[in-house]
Amino acid sequence: MSNKIEYGMYTMCLVQSENKVLLINRPTSQGFPGYLGPGGKVDFPESMAEGAMRELWEETGLIVKPEDLVFKGIDEYVVPKTNYRYMVFNYLAQKFEGELLSNPPEGELLWVDINEALELPMQPWYKRRFPLFFEPGTFEISVVWDEDNHIAIEDKLRRLG
């Protein structure tokens, strides 16, 4: 086994307008089917915030300024067998410009009432994370994954400041 650690850096940026949040209804063909927020891989050498803003624009057509991003927390998934650490930097934006894309690349875009969103089909990991975007402070989710048995061997959720 190599000692080299590989990192995957991703972002997610929820957009809130009053009591609604913008979600993508991703089809099975896109992977991770169900409702989730816009996001994706951070391109080198962009910053996490730059990646979040770019992904939001590419997937929705909406523009968010850096000063309007609120950092909400981080998810990390560590796979010791492969020395892989998958990190998702999560943001919330309540100010934005632009119009929604008429033919979005990742799936249908919908404004959903925040209080009703958890009733929609979502990946379990996203359903767990979703309410944390709207709580005060930040969060950290840390999962150590057993690749052989496909189970979490350590799972922590911390609410921070």
N, C-alpha and C positions, 0 to 999 in steps of 0.2 A: 504494500500500500504506500502510495506517495504521501509525503508530508505537505505537498502543495495544496493550499486551500483555494477553491474557486468561489467567486462571489457573483450572484445575480442581483442587480439593483433595479427595482421597479417602483412605480408610483401609482397612487390612486388619488383622484381629486373629485370629491363630491361638490356639486353646485346646489346651493339652497336659495330658493326664492320664497320668502315668507314661510308658509308651513309646508312647502313642497320641495322635493329633491329630484334632480334629474338622474334617471337610471337608464341603463342600456339593457334591453331584453336580448341577450345573446343567444343565437341559435346553436344547436349542438355542433354544427359544422365549424363553428369558431372556437370550440373548446370552452370549458367552464360555462355550460348553458344555464340560463336563468337570468335573473335581474342582478346587476351589479353596477358599480360606478365606473366612470371612464378612467383609464390608466394603462400603463404598460411599461416596457423596458426603458431605462434611462440610457440614452446614447452617450458614448464617450466623445468629448470631454465635458458634456453639459452637467450642470448642477442638478440636484434632486428637484428643486423648485422649477428650473428650466424644463426638465423632463416632464414634470406634472403639467405645466402650462402648454407644452407642445402636444402631449398626448390628448389633453382636453380639447385643444383646437382641432387636431386631426380627427378625433372621434365624434366631435359634436358641432364644430364650427364656432364655438364660443371662445372669447378671448378674456383672459384674466390677467391682471397686472400683478407683479410680484408682491407689491404692498397689500394686495387684497387676498393673498393666500394665508391661511392659518394652519400651521403645522399641528396635526392632531395626534400623531403617534406613529409607531413603527411595529411592523410584524416581522418576525424572523423565523425561518424554518431551517433547521440545521440537520444535515444528513451525515452523521459521522462516517458511515461506510464509504461514501464517495467524497468526503471532505468538501461538501457543498453547503454554502450559506446563501439562502434566498431571502432578500430583504425588501420589504415594501414600505415606502415612506408615504404616509397618508395625510392629505390636506383637505381643507374645507374652504370653499369660496362663497361669499354671500354677495359679492359685486362682480358683475361681468358685463361684457358687451357682445354684440353680434347676434346672428340669427342661427337657429338650429339647421343643420344640414338636412336637405330633403332626401338624400340617399346615403345615410351614414354607413361607414364600412364595417362596423362591429355588430350592428343590430339596431332594432327599432329604439328610438329615443322617446322616453315618456316622463312627464312631470308627475310625480306620485306624492300623495299626502304622506308626510313622514310617519304619522301615526298608523298608517295602513300598510306601509312598505313591507313589514315583516310577514305579512300574510301572503306575499307573492312568492313564487318559487325562486329560491336562492341556493347557492352552494352553502353547505354548513359553515365553512370558514368565513364566508362573507356575512351570513346571518348573525354570527357571533360578533363580528367587527362593526357592523352597521350602526347600532345604537351609540357606540363610543364616539362617533363623529359629532354627536349633538350634546354630549356631556361636557361639563367644564373640565379644563385641564387636558392633559395628554395621556396616552396609553402606551403600553408596551406589551406585545404578545410574543412569547418565545416558545417555540415548539422544537423538541428534538425528536427526529423521525427515525424509526427502525425500518429501513428499506426492505429487509428480508421478510418481516412480518406485517408490513404495511400498517403500523400503528404508531401512535405517539408514545414515546417512553418518558417524556417529560413535557409538561404543558403548563405554562405560567401566563397569567394575565395580571398586569399591574396597572393601576390607575396612578398617574403621576401628577404632581402639582397642578 
